[in-house]
Amino acid sequence: MMRGSVADATAWFRAHLLDDPSGLRAQPVRLFITGADEWREFPDWPVPGMREERWHLHPAGALAPDGPPESDPDAYRYDPNHPTPFLGGPTLLGETHPSTDQKRLERRRDVLTYTSGVLDEDMEVIGPVTADLHVRSNREHTDFVVRLCDVTPEGESLNLCEGMRRLVPGTPEPGPDGVRRVAVELWPVGHRFRRGHRVRVQVASGAYPRVARNPGTGAPIGTATEMLTADQEIFHAPGHPSSITLPIIG
């Protein structure tokens, strides 16, 4: 990774400082597409031909492009004294496990999962990923983590990208029913979901130690000593449709 990034930087500086563009690629965007296991080049980012498709969280742990039916929210309790762990993902420093089977994490009571049906054909997602959650918490200071996974026919749940949103009082403001609409920006993705696989979304309130645990009190993270549990609700109903937006190609 370091060799590749330095080579790209050197070619760019040579082109702009020495007027020698010979080392530049014909197209400026170069991505490795996981699932397809191939490099591709594009003229721009987001890549041409990408369309955003909203996939909704449904009751009973389902995930689908269709809007959700009337349903009660899902609930879990986050305890910062026993924080939801981080099993693997992209990191810039130290040992990295960019894709890790999430089954052990998904068995925890403080992690919700929403899974699509089996895909009838390959589906490629290349571009920015965002989530739109409708949540309610008994804490004004709390976190929400969203993770996109690829579930293989053998049952492996492999993480692709994730994002976290730390909430403070009034940001965003709750509605009269106490529900807050929370936008979460995930890392971009370049992946092919193969036929026979499924799409999965995880929702939790921790990714420790990658994300410092939220004590729930508003005290500074580095000096907080009191740790409060957070009772979280995730809504999936026509009035509160939680979803993830995927950048579909083709």
Accessible surface in RSA format (square Angstrom, percent):
REM  Atomic radii and reference values for relative SASA: ProtOr
REM  Chains: A
REM  Algorithm: Lee & Richards
REM  Probe-radius: 1.40
REM  Slices: 20
REM RES _ NUM      All-atoms   Total-Side   Main-Chain    Non-polar    All polar
REM                ABS   REL    ABS   REL    ABS   REL    ABS   REL    ABS   REL
RES MET A   1   168.09  87.0 110.38  73.0  57.71 137.4  92.88  79.0  75.21  99.6
RES MET A   2   138.68  71.8 134.98  89.3   3.71   8.8 118.69 100.9  19.99  26.5
RES ARG A   3   212.16  89.1 202.86 103.4   9.30  22.1  85.27 116.5 126.89  76.9
RES GLY A   4    42.35  52.2   0.00   N/A  42.35  52.2  38.22 104.9   4.13   9.2
RES SER A   5    61.15  51.7  47.93  64.0  13.22  30.5  46.93  99.9  14.23  19.9
RES VAL A   6    82.59  54.3  80.78  73.1   1.81   4.4  82.59  71.8   0.00   0.0
RES ALA A   7    61.79  56.8  48.80  75.3  12.99  29.5  56.26  79.2   5.53  14.6
RES ASP A   8    75.81  53.1  69.14  68.8   6.67  15.8  23.23  54.7  52.58  52.4
RES ALA A   9    45.36  41.7  37.49  57.9   7.87  17.9  44.94  63.3   0.42   1.1
RES THR A  10    70.29  50.0  66.10  67.0   4.19  10.0  54.43  73.1  15.87  24.0
RES ALA A  11    18.37  16.9  13.76  21.2   4.61  10.5  17.64  24.8   0.73   1.9
RES TRP A  12   129.27  51.9 129.27  62.6   0.00   0.0 109.46  58.4  19.81  32.1
RES PHE A  13   106.57  53.3 106.15  65.7   0.42   1.1 106.36  64.5   0.21   0.6
RES ARG A  14   105.46  44.3 102.37  52.2   3.08   7.3  17.22  23.5  88.24  53.5
RES ALA A  15    14.09  13.0   3.54   5.5  10.55  24.0   3.56   5.0  10.53  27.9
RES HIS A  16   113.33  61.9  81.26  56.5  32.07  82.1  55.26  57.0  58.07  67.6
RES LEU A  17   132.33  73.7 101.31  72.5  31.02  78.0 103.87  72.9  28.46  76.6
RES LEU A  18   119.64  66.6  95.45  68.3  24.19  60.8 100.97  70.9  18.67  50.2
RES ASP A  19   128.79  90.2 109.58 109.1  19.20  45.4  32.38  76.2  96.41  96.1
RES ASP A  20    46.66  32.7  44.42  44.2   2.24   5.3  17.43  41.0  29.24  29.2
RES PRO A  21    84.14  61.3  76.88  70.1   7.26  26.4  76.90  63.5   7.24  45.0
RES SER A  22    95.46  80.7  55.91  74.6  39.55  91.1  53.16 113.2  42.29  59.3
RES GLY A  23    45.98  56.7   0.00   N/A  45.98  56.7  26.37  72.4  19.61  43.9
RES LEU A  24    77.13  43.0  56.04  40.1  21.08  53.0  57.54  40.4  19.59  52.7
RES ARG A  25    82.58  34.7  57.26  29.2  25.31  60.3  37.29  51.0  45.29  27.4
RES ALA A  26   107.07  98.4  60.08  92.7  46.99 106.9  72.63 102.3  34.44  91.2
RES GLN A  27    62.48  34.9  62.26  45.5   0.22   0.5  16.31  34.7  46.17  35.0
RES PRO A  28    94.99  69.2  70.82  64.6  24.17  87.9  78.57  64.9  16.42 102.1
RES VAL A  29    26.02  17.1  22.47  20.3   3.55   8.6  26.02  22.6   0.00   0.0
RES ARG A  30   104.54  43.9  83.89  42.8  20.65  49.2   7.32  10.0  97.22  58.9
RES LEU A  31    40.44  22.5  38.31  27.4   2.14   5.4  40.44  28.4   0.00   0.0
RES PHE A  32    85.23  42.6  68.43  42.4  16.80  43.7  68.43  41.5  16.80  48.1
RES ILE A  33     0.00   0.0   0.00   0.0   0.00   0.0   0.00   0.0   0.00   0.0
RES THR A  34    60.75  43.2  60.75  61.6   0.00   0.0  56.67  76.1   4.08   6.2
RES GLY A  35    23.04  28.4   0.00   N/A  23.04  28.4  15.53  42.6   7.51  16.8
RES ALA A  36    13.49  12.4   0.09   0.1  13.40  30.5   0.09   0.1  13.40  35.5
RES ASP A  37   108.68  76.1  86.01  85.6  22.67  53.6  25.46  59.9  83.22  83.0
RES GLU A  38    69.10  39.7  64.27  48.6   4.83  11.5  25.64  49.6  43.45  35.5
RES TRP A  39   139.07  55.8 115.03  55.7  24.03  56.4  95.38  50.9  43.69  70.9
RES ARG A  40    54.41  22.8  47.98  24.5   6.42  15.3  35.62  48.7  18.79  11.4
RES GLU A  41    69.44  39.9  50.49  38.2  18.95  45.1  17.80  34.4  51.64  42.2
RES PHE A  42    28.78  14.4  28.75  17.8   0.03   0.1  28.78  17.4   0.00   0.0
RES PRO A  43    75.39  54.9  60.52  55.2  14.87  54.0  60.63  50.1  14.76  91.7
RES ASP A  44    85.08  59.6  83.55  83.2   1.53   3.6  15.16  35.7  69.92  69.7
RES TRP A  45    92.11  37.0  71.31  34.5  20.81  48.9  55.34  29.5  36.78  59.7
RES PRO A  46    68.27  49.8  58.71  53.5   9.56  34.8  58.71  48.5   9.56  59.4
RES VAL A  47     4.17   2.7   0.20   0.2   3.98   9.6   0.20   0.2   3.98  10.8
RES PRO A  48    77.12  56.2  53.11  48.4  24.01  87.3  64.40  53.2  12.72  79.0
RES GLY A  49    64.31  79.3   0.00   N/A  64.31  79.3  41.08 112.7  23.23  52.0
RES MET A  50    43.55  22.6  17.23  11.4  26.32  62.7  16.33  13.9  27.23  36.1
RES ARG A  51   117.39  49.3 112.34  57.3   5.05  12.0  63.98  87.4  53.41  32.4
RES GLU A  52   127.65  73.3  95.63  72.4  32.02  76.2  23.38  45.2 104.27  85.1
RES GLU A  53    44.39  25.5  41.40  31.3   2.99   7.1  19.63  38.0  24.76  20.2
RES ARG A  54   105.59  44.3  95.86  48.9   9.73  23.2  28.37  38.8  77.22  46.8
RES TRP A  55    15.86   6.4  15.86   7.7   0.00   0.0  15.86   8.5   0.00   0.0
RES HIS A  56    24.25  13.3  24.25  16.9   0.00   0.0  15.14  15.6   9.11  10.6
RES LEU A  57     0.71   0.4   0.71   0.5   0.00   0.0   0.71   0.5   0.00   0.0
RES HIS A  58    23.69  12.9  23.69  16.5   0.00   0.0  11.92  12.3  11.77  13.7
RES PRO A  59    40.43  29.5  36.70  33.5   3.73  13.6  36.70  30.3   3.73  23.2
RES ALA A  60   109.50 100.7  57.97  89.5  51.54 117.2  79.53 112.0  29.98  79.4
RES GLY A  61    26.41  32.6   0.00   N/A  26.41  32.6  14.33  39.3  12.08  27.1
RES ALA A  62    39.26  36.1  37.20  57.4   2.06   4.7  39.26  55.3   0.00   0.0
RES LEU A  63     4.47   2.5   0.00   0.0   4.47  11.2   0.00   0.0   4.47  12.0
RES ALA A  64    26.90  24.7  26.41  40.8   0.48   1.1  26.90  37.9   0.00   0.0
RES PRO A  65    65.99  48.1  52.84  48.2  13.14  47.8  53.05  43.8  12.94  80.4
RES ASP A  66   102.71  71.9  96.98  96.5   5.73  13.5  25.97  61.1  76.74  76.5
RES GLY A  67    48.24  59.5   0.00   N/A  48.24  59.5  22.23  61.0  26.02  58.3
RES PRO A  68    11.74   8.6   3.50   3.2   8.23  29.9   3.79   3.1   7.95  49.4
RES PRO A  69    65.95  48.1  56.95  51.9   9.00  32.7  65.95  54.4   0.00   0.0
RES GLU A  70   140.39  80.6 116.91  88.4  23.48  55.9  62.80 121.5  77.59  63.4
RES SER A  71    31.12  26.3   5.28   7.0  25.84  59.5  17.75  37.8  13.36  18.7
RES ASP A  72   120.55  84.4 110.36 109.8  10.19  24.1  26.78  63.0  93.77  93.5
RES PRO A  73    39.41  28.7  22.94  20.9  16.48  59.9  23.05  19.0  16.36 101.7
RES ASP A  74    37.84  26.5  34.23  34.1   3.61   8.5   9.32  21.9  28.51  28.4
RES ALA A  75    70.86  65.2  44.37  68.5  26.49  60.3  44.54  62.7  26.33  69.7
RES TYR A  76    13.65   6.4   0.01   0.0  13.64  35.5  12.10   9.1   1.55   1.9
RES ARG A  77   144.40  60.6 129.33  65.9  15.07  35.9  39.26  53.7 105.14  63.7
RES TYR A  78     5.35   2.5   5.35   3.0   0.00   0.0   4.88   3.7   0.47   0.6
RES ASP A  79    37.51  26.3  36.63  36.5   0.88   2.1  14.22  33.5  23.29  23.2
RES PRO A  80     0.09   0.1   0.09   0.1   0.00   0.0   0.09   0.1   0.00   0.0
RES ASN A  81    84.00  57.9  65.78  63.6  18.22  43.9  15.20  36.6  68.80  66.5
RES HIS A  82   129.41  70.7 121.83  84.7   7.58  19.4  81.06  83.5  48.36  56.3
RES PRO A  83    22.43  16.3  15.02  13.7   7.41  26.9  15.02  12.4   7.41  46.0
RES THR A  84     0.86   0.6   0.86   0.9   0.00   0.0   0.83   1.1   0.02   0.0
RES PRO A  85    33.12  24.1  32.76  29.9   0.37   1.3  32.77  27.1   0.36   2.2
RES PHE A  86    36.19  18.1  21.09  13.1  15.10  39.3  21.11  12.8  15.08  43.2
RES LEU A  87    33.24  18.5  11.41   8.2  21.83  54.9  14.42  10.1  18.82  50.6
RES GLY A  88     4.96   6.1   0.00   N/A   4.96   6.1   4.29  11.8   0.67   1.5
RES GLY A  89     1.06   1.3   0.00   N/A   1.06   1.3   0.10   0.3   0.96   2.2
RES PRO A  90    38.10  27.8  35.66  32.5   2.44   8.9  38.09  31.5   0.01   0.1
RES THR A  91    44.32  31.5  28.40  28.8  15.93  38.0  33.34  44.8  10.98  16.6
RES LEU A  92   141.17  78.6 118.40  84.7  22.77  57.2 119.65  84.0  21.53  57.9
RES LEU A  93   159.73  89.0 143.71 102.8  16.02  40.3 146.20 102.7  13.53  36.4
RES GLY A  94    72.25  89.1   0.00   N/A  72.25  89.1  42.97 117.9  29.28  65.6
RES GLU A  95   147.55  84.7 110.76  83.8  36.79  87.6  52.29 101.2  95.25  77.8
RES THR A  96    66.09  47.0  50.96  51.7  15.13  36.1  49.33  66.3  16.76  25.3
RES HIS A  97   100.22  54.8  94.27  65.5   5.95  15.2  63.56  65.5  36.66  42.7
RES PRO A  98    79.89  58.2  74.55  68.0   5.34  19.4  74.58  61.6   5.31  33.0
RES SER A  99    63.30  53.5  38.89  51.9  24.41  56.2  34.62  73.7  28.69  40.2
RES THR A 100    36.01  25.6  32.38  32.8   3.63   8.7  35.25  47.4   0.76   1.1
RES ASP A 101    42.62  29.9  31.20  31.1  11.41  27.0  22.30  52.5  20.32  20.3
RES GLN A 102     1.06   0.6   1.06   0.8   0.00   0.0   0.00   0.0   1.06   0.8
RES LYS A 103    85.53  41.7  83.35  51.1   2.17   5.2  67.14  60.4  18.38  19.6
RES ARG A 104   146.42  61.5 140.89  71.8   5.52  13.2  59.16  80.9  87.25  52.9
RES LEU A 105     2.06   1.1   0.74   0.5   1.31   3.3   2.06   1.4   0.00   0.0
RES GLU A 106    29.25  16.8  11.60   8.8  17.65  42.0   8.90  17.2  20.34  16.6
RES ARG A 107   171.37  72.0 139.96  71.3  31.41  74.8  75.32 102.9  96.05  58.2
RES ARG A 108    80.35  33.7  69.08  35.2  11.28  26.9  29.94  40.9  50.42  30.6
RES ARG A 109   229.68  96.4 206.62 105.3  23.06  54.9  89.73 122.6 139.95  84.8
RES ASP A 110    10.99   7.7  10.09  10.0   0.90   2.1   6.88  16.2   4.11   4.1
RES VAL A 111     9.88   6.5   0.05   0.0   9.83  23.7   0.05   0.0   9.83  26.7
RES LEU A 112    28.16  15.7  26.29  18.8   1.87   4.7  28.16  19.8   0.00   0.0
RES THR A 113    39.80  28.3  29.42  29.8  10.38  24.7   1.63   2.2  38.17  57.7
RES TYR A 114     1.47   0.7   1.47   0.8   0.00   0.0   1.43   1.1   0.04   0.0
RES THR A 115    21.43  15.2  13.20  13.4   8.23  19.6   9.61  12.9  11.83  17.9
RES SER A 116     7.98   6.7   3.38   4.5   4.60  10.6   4.26   9.1   3.71   5.2
RES GLY A 117    55.06  67.9   0.00   N/A  55.06  67.9  40.89 112.2  14.18  31.8
RES VAL A 118    96.11  63.2  75.49  68.3  20.62  49.7  75.49  65.6  20.62  55.9
RES LEU A 119    22.69  12.6  19.46  13.9   3.22   8.1  21.23  14.9   1.46   3.9
RES ASP A 120   125.72  88.1 107.58 107.1  18.14  42.9  35.13  82.7  90.59  90.3
RES GLU A 121   129.37  74.3 126.48  95.7   2.89   6.9  41.72  80.7  87.65  71.6
RES ASP A 122    67.85  47.5  47.03  46.8  20.82  49.2  20.18  47.5  47.67  47.5
RES MET A 123    27.64  14.3  22.56  14.9   5.07  12.1  17.61  15.0  10.03  13.3
RES GLU A 124    24.43  14.0  22.38  16.9   2.05   4.9  13.62  26.3  10.81   8.8
RES VAL A 125     0.00   0.0   0.00   0.0   0.00   0.0   0.00   0.0   0.00   0.0
RES ILE A 126     0.18   0.1   0.18   0.1   0.00   0.0   0.18   0.1   0.00   0.0
RES GLY A 127     0.00   0.0   0.00   N/A   0.00   0.0   0.00   0.0   0.00   0.0
RES PRO A 128    50.98  37.2  45.12  41.1   5.85  21.3  45.43  37.5   5.55  34.5
RES VAL A 129     0.27   0.2   0.00   0.0   0.27   0.7   0.03   0.0   0.25   0.7
RES THR A 130    61.38  43.7  60.95  61.8   0.43   1.0  45.64  61.3  15.74  23.8
RES ALA A 131     3.97   3.6   0.65   1.0   3.31   7.5   1.99   2.8   1.97   5.2
RES ASP A 132    18.58  13.0  18.58  18.5   0.00   0.0  13.51  31.8   5.07   5.1
RES LEU A 133     1.16   0.6   1.16   0.8   0.00   0.0   1.16   0.8   0.00   0.0
RES HIS A 134    14.50   7.9  14.50  10.1   0.00   0.0  11.43  11.8   3.07   3.6
RES VAL A 135     0.16   0.1   0.16   0.1   0.00   0.0   0.16   0.1   0.00   0.0
RES ARG A 136    73.60  30.9  72.87  37.1   0.73   1.7  22.74  31.1  50.86  30.8
RES SER A 137    25.38  21.4   0.67   0.9  24.71  56.9   2.61   5.6  22.76  31.9
RES ASN A 138    81.35  56.1  47.86  46.2  33.49  80.6  42.14 101.4  39.21  37.9
RES ARG A 139    65.13  27.3  61.92  31.6   3.21   7.6   6.05   8.3  59.08  35.8
RES GLU A 140   111.59  64.1 105.46  79.8   6.13  14.6  37.42  72.4  74.17  60.6
RES HIS A 141    45.66  25.0  45.34  31.5   0.32   0.8  25.75  26.5  19.91  23.2
RES THR A 142     3.12   2.2   1.88   1.9   1.24   2.9   1.42   1.9   1.70   2.6
RES ASP A 143     2.96   2.1   1.98   2.0   0.98   2.3   0.29   0.7   2.67   2.7
RES PHE A 144     0.03   0.0   0.03   0.0   0.00   0.0   0.03   0.0   0.00   0.0
RES VAL A 145     3.13   2.1   2.53   2.3   0.60   1.4   2.53   2.2   0.60   1.6
RES VAL A 146     0.32   0.2   0.32   0.3   0.00   0.0   0.32   0.3   0.00   0.0
RES ARG A 147     4.43   1.9   4.43   2.3   0.00   0.0   1.31   1.8   3.12   1.9
RES LEU A 148     0.00   0.0   0.00   0.0   0.00   0.0   0.00   0.0   0.00   0.0
RES CYS A 149     0.00   0.0   0.00   0.0   0.00   0.0   0.00   0.0   0.00   0.0
RES ASP A 150     6.46   4.5   6.46   6.4   0.00   0.0   1.07   2.5   5.39   5.4
RES VAL A 151     1.45   1.0   1.10   1.0   0.35   0.8   1.10   1.0   0.35   1.0
RES THR A 152    13.74   9.8  12.14  12.3   1.60   3.8  12.23  16.4   1.51   2.3
RES PRO A 153    89.39  65.1  48.53  44.2  40.86 148.5  57.80  47.7  31.59 196.3
RES GLU A 154   145.69  83.6 106.75  80.8  38.94  92.7  67.59 130.7  78.10  63.8
RES GLY A 155    24.56  30.3   0.00   N/A  24.56  30.3  20.49  56.2   4.07   9.1
RES GLU A 156    72.20  41.5  72.16  54.6   0.04   0.1  15.27  29.5  56.94  46.5
RES SER A 157     0.00   0.0   0.00   0.0   0.00   0.0   0.00   0.0   0.00   0.0
RES LEU A 158    47.40  26.4  47.40  33.9   0.00   0.0  47.40  33.3   0.00   0.0
RES ASN A 159     5.51   3.8   3.34   3.2   2.17   5.2   0.70   1.7   4.81   4.6
RES LEU A 160    33.63  18.7  10.25   7.3  23.38  58.8  13.45   9.4  20.18  54.3
RES CYS A 161     3.56   2.7   0.68   0.8   2.87   6.8   3.56   9.0   0.00   0.0
RES GLU A 162    12.96   7.4  12.35   9.3   0.61   1.5   5.74  11.1   7.22   5.9
RES GLY A 163     8.89  11.0   0.00   N/A   8.89  11.0   8.89  24.4   0.00   0.0
RES MET A 164    69.23  35.9  41.20  27.3  28.03  66.7  41.09  34.9  28.14  37.3
RES ARG A 165    65.66  27.6  64.28  32.8   1.37   3.3  24.73  33.8  40.93  24.8
RES ARG A 166    80.39  33.8  61.70  31.5  18.69  44.5  43.37  59.3  37.02  22.4
RES LEU A 167     0.38   0.2   0.03   0.0   0.34   0.9   0.04   0.0   0.34   0.9
RES VAL A 168    64.84  42.7  64.84  58.7   0.00   0.0  64.84  56.3   0.00   0.0
RES PRO A 169    60.26  43.9  42.68  38.9  17.59  63.9  43.46  35.9  16.80 104.4
RES GLY A 170    30.91  38.1   0.00   N/A  30.91  38.1  12.77  35.0  18.14  40.6
RES THR A 171    70.87  50.4  69.51  70.5   1.36   3.2  46.92  63.0  23.95  36.2
RES PRO A 172    31.97  23.3  25.89  23.6   6.08  22.1  31.97  26.4   0.00   0.0
RES GLU A 173   129.53  74.4 111.02  84.0  18.50  44.1  54.08 104.6  75.44  61.6
RES PRO A 174    65.32  47.6  46.68  42.5  18.64  67.8  46.86  38.7  18.46 114.7
RES GLY A 175    30.51  37.6   0.00   N/A  30.51  37.6  22.77  62.5   7.75  17.4
RES PRO A 176   157.56 114.8 110.58 100.8  46.98 170.8 124.29 102.6  33.27 206.8
RES ASP A 177    67.65  47.4  49.93  49.7  17.73  41.9  43.46 102.3  24.20  24.1
RES GLY A 178    29.33  36.2   0.00   N/A  29.33  36.2  21.88  60.0   7.45  16.7
RES VAL A 179     8.60   5.7   1.96   1.8   6.63  16.0   1.96   1.7   6.63  18.0
RES ARG A 180    13.39   5.6  13.29   6.8   0.10   0.2   1.60   2.2  11.79   7.1
RES ARG A 181   147.24  61.8 134.28  68.5  12.96  30.9  44.46  60.8 102.78  62.3
RES VAL A 182     0.00   0.0   0.00   0.0   0.00   0.0   0.00   0.0   0.00   0.0
RES ALA A 183    66.18  60.9  59.91  92.5   6.27  14.3  60.05  84.6   6.13  16.2
RES VAL A 184     2.21   1.5   0.00   0.0   2.21   5.3   1.65   1.4   0.55   1.5
RES GLU A 185   142.81  82.0 124.46  94.2  18.34  43.7  38.10  73.7 104.70  85.5
RES LEU A 186     4.97   2.8   0.00   0.0   4.97  12.5   0.65   0.5   4.32  11.6
RES TRP A 187   115.56  46.4 113.38  54.9   2.18   5.1  91.98  49.0  23.58  38.3
RES PRO A 188    75.42  55.0  60.87  55.5  14.55  52.9  61.21  50.5  14.21  88.3
RES VAL A 189    11.45   7.5   3.92   3.6   7.53  18.1  10.62   9.2   0.83   2.3
RES GLY A 190    16.24  20.0   0.00   N/A  16.24  20.0   4.48  12.3  11.76  26.3
RES HIS A 191    10.73   5.9  10.73   7.5   0.00   0.0  10.73  11.1   0.00   0.0
RES ARG A 192    50.87  21.4  50.24  25.6   0.62   1.5   1.48   2.0  49.38  29.9
RES PHE A 193     0.00   0.0   0.00   0.0   0.00   0.0   0.00   0.0   0.00   0.0
RES ARG A 194    96.47  40.5  96.47  49.2   0.00   0.0  34.96  47.8  61.51  37.3
RES ARG A 195   176.28  74.0 160.64  81.9  15.63  37.2  38.29  52.3 137.99  83.6
RES GLY A 196    22.56  27.8   0.00   N/A  22.56  27.8  17.61  48.3   4.95  11.1
RES HIS A 197    29.45  16.1  29.45  20.5   0.00   0.0  17.10  17.6  12.36  14.4
RES ARG A 198    74.19  31.2  74.19  37.8   0.00   0.0   6.00   8.2  68.19  41.3
RES VAL A 199     0.00   0.0   0.00   0.0   0.00   0.0   0.00   0.0   0.00   0.0
RES ARG A 200    33.01  13.9  33.01  16.8   0.00   0.0   0.34   0.5  32.68  19.8
RES VAL A 201     0.98   0.6   0.98   0.9   0.00   0.0   0.98   0.8   0.00   0.0
RES GLN A 202     1.51   0.8   1.45   1.1   0.06   0.1   1.45   3.1   0.06   0.0
RES VAL A 203     0.04   0.0   0.00   0.0   0.04   0.1   0.04   0.0   0.00   0.0
RES ALA A 204     2.05   1.9   1.91   2.9   0.14   0.3   1.91   2.7   0.14   0.4
RES SER A 205     1.05   0.9   0.11   0.1   0.95   2.2   0.11   0.2   0.95   1.3
RES GLY A 206     5.69   7.0   0.00   N/A   5.69   7.0   4.54  12.4   1.15   2.6
RES ALA A 207     0.83   0.8   0.46   0.7   0.37   0.8   0.46   0.6   0.37   1.0
RES TYR A 208    89.11  41.6  87.62  49.9   1.49   3.9  46.67  35.1  42.44  52.3
RES PRO A 209    99.48  72.5  80.25  73.2  19.23  69.9  80.31  66.3  19.17 119.1
RES ARG A 210    79.02  33.2  43.49  22.2  35.53  84.6  30.22  41.3  48.81  29.6
RES VAL A 211    26.27  17.3  22.13  20.0   4.14  10.0  25.26  21.9   1.01   2.8
RES ALA A 212    45.63  42.0  34.42  53.1  11.22  25.5  38.46  54.2   7.17  19.0
RES ARG A 213    80.79  33.9  76.26  38.9   4.53  10.8   9.77  13.3  71.02  43.0
RES ASN A 214    10.82   7.5   8.33   8.0   2.49   6.0   2.37   5.7   8.45   8.2
RES PRO A 215     2.15   1.6   2.15   2.0   0.00   0.0   2.15   1.8   0.00   0.0
RES GLY A 216     9.15  11.3   0.00   N/A   9.15  11.3   2.87   7.9   6.28  14.1
RES THR A 217    45.82  32.6  14.06  14.3  31.77  75.7  18.60  25.0  27.23  41.2
RES GLY A 218    39.48  48.7   0.00   N/A  39.48  48.7  10.58  29.0  28.90  64.7
RES ALA A 219    39.34  36.2  26.86  41.5  12.48  28.4  33.24  46.8   6.10  16.2
RES PRO A 220    95.60  69.7  83.69  76.3  11.92  43.3  95.58  78.9   0.02   0.1
RES ILE A 221    73.62  41.9  54.65  40.7  18.97  45.7  54.84  39.5  18.79  51.0
RES GLY A 222    77.20  95.2   0.00   N/A  77.20  95.2  38.82 106.5  38.38  86.0
RES THR A 223   103.94  73.9  82.83  84.0  21.11  50.3  80.83 108.6  23.10  34.9
RES ALA A 224    19.03  17.5   0.77   1.2  18.26  41.5   3.71   5.2  15.31  40.6
RES THR A 225   129.07  91.8  99.27 100.6  29.80  71.0  73.95  99.3  55.13  83.3
RES GLU A 226   108.24  62.1  98.77  74.7   9.47  22.5  43.72  84.6  64.53  52.7
RES MET A 227    42.05  21.8  21.45  14.2  20.60  49.0  21.45  18.2  20.60  27.3
RES LEU A 228    49.95  27.8  46.82  33.5   3.13   7.9  48.58  34.1   1.37   3.7
RES THR A 229    43.86  31.2  40.71  41.3   3.15   7.5  24.91  33.5  18.95  28.6
RES ALA A 230     3.36   3.1   3.36   5.2   0.00   0.0   3.36   4.7   0.00   0.0
RES ASP A 231    53.06  37.2  49.75  49.5   3.31   7.8  26.68  62.8  26.38  26.3
RES GLN A 232     0.85   0.5   0.00   0.0   0.85   2.0   0.00   0.0   0.85   0.6
RES GLU A 233    45.87  26.3  45.87  34.7   0.00   0.0  12.87  24.9  33.00  26.9
RES ILE A 234     0.00   0.0   0.00   0.0   0.00   0.0   0.00   0.0   0.00   0.0
RES PHE A 235    19.68   9.8  19.66  12.2   0.02   0.0  19.68  11.9   0.00   0.0
RES HIS A 236     0.92   0.5   0.49   0.3   0.44   1.1   0.49   0.5   0.44   0.5
RES ALA A 237    11.18  10.3  11.18  17.2   0.00   0.0  11.18  15.7   0.00   0.0
RES PRO A 238    74.40  54.2  50.00  45.6  24.41  88.7  54.90  45.3  19.50 121.2
RES GLY A 239    60.37  74.5   0.00   N/A  60.37  74.5  38.76 106.4  21.62  48.4
RES HIS A 240    47.77  26.1  47.77  33.2   0.00   0.0  38.16  39.3   9.62  11.2
RES PRO A 241    40.77  29.7  39.63  36.1   1.14   4.1  39.63  32.7   1.14   7.1
RES SER A 242     0.00   0.0   0.00   0.0   0.00   0.0   0.00   0.0   0.00   0.0
RES SER A 243     0.62   0.5   0.12   0.2   0.49   1.1   0.00   0.0   0.62   0.9
RES ILE A 244     0.42   0.2   0.26   0.2   0.16   0.4   0.42   0.3   0.00   0.0
RES THR A 245    17.09  12.2  16.96  17.2   0.12   0.3  11.47  15.4   5.62   8.5
RES LEU A 246     0.00   0.0   0.00   0.0   0.00   0.0   0.00   0.0   0.00   0.0
RES PRO A 247     0.43   0.3   0.15   0.1   0.28   1.0   0.20   0.2   0.23   1.4
RES ILE A 248     7.21   4.1   7.21   5.4   0.00   0.0   7.21   5.2   0.00   0.0
RES ILE A 249    44.24  25.2  32.25  24.0  12.00  28.9  32.25  23.2  12.00  32.6
RES GLY A 250    83.71 103.2   0.00   N/A  83.71 103.2  74.92 205.6   8.78  19.7
END  Absolute sums over single chains surface
CHAIN  1 A    13167.7      10222.8       2945.0       7481.7       5686.1
END  Absolute sums over all chains
TOTAL         13167.7      10222.8       2945.0       7481.7       5686.1
